[in-house]
Amino acid sequence: MSAFYYIYVSIVGLCLGSFYNVVGLRVPKGESIITPRSHCTQCQRILGPGELVPFFSYLWLRGKCRNCGTSISPLYPVFEITTSFLFLIAPWLLGWSNELIIAWTLISLLIIICITDIHYMLIPDKILIAFTLVLLPLRLVFPLDPWWDLFVGALVGFTLLFLIALISRGGMGGGDIKLFAVLGLILGWKGVLIAFFFSTVYGTIIGGVGMIFGKVRRGKPMPFGPAIGLGTITAYFWGEALIDWYFQFFRI
């Protein structure tokens, strides 16, 4: 494929990342994702076209509202760039195949749940249901091998997190449990186990760094969504290679 397709995908990713910010911030509060139009949360001024260009508007405005000078969260451009980057590397890793539809949909889900979890410590059922209604038919049309692995993966993902929640007496949120059931549909049982393993590793690293900088306190809950996102991306794109490496390393 020519460079044009990759540039186009990266631009689409930026625009969708901007939209996912809106979805992630509004859906948990029960607000419409269409109205009202994008505005400054401090002075309520409706943003003009020049202030709505993903990522570049943030740079142009130097991270502040042009009207009242209130600082704009850097998380907005971070999620826009992250979405664009992941959309861009998906065809590079998977090729221009049917699986790309699933990859981009999965990335969209992970970006949104990261936003909701960071801001509200919540993974809304509405988001999970909406994406399940899309991802389940897609995975049936473009199945795993064997095809029934998606159902086993969903069961394993749900059961694993549910048992951890029981043992830890609430240490794992209900949203995380349901999310791993959805992830199992896409990854299969091996993939969802790898996703959980790396999510735990990333979560430990994020928590440790957060404690060093005073952003996380011992015994206090922290959003696990970003760690799940990183772990799932690792499992989805490199899971099979990691399994092969593991068996070869231990000569199993």
ABEGO torsion letter per residue (X at the ends): XBAAAAAAAAAAAAAAAAAAAAAAAAAAAGBBAAOBBBBBAAAGBBBBAAAABBGAAAAAAGGBBAAAGBBBBAAAAAAAAAAAAAAAAAAAAAEBBAAAAAAAAAAAAAAAAAAAAAAAGBBBAAAAAAAAAAAAAAAAABBBOBAAAAAAAAAAAAAAAAAAAAAAGGABBAAAAAAAAAAAAAAEAAAAAAAAAAAAAAAAAAAAAAAAAGABBBGBBBBAAAAAAAAAAAAAAAAAAAAAAAAAAAGX
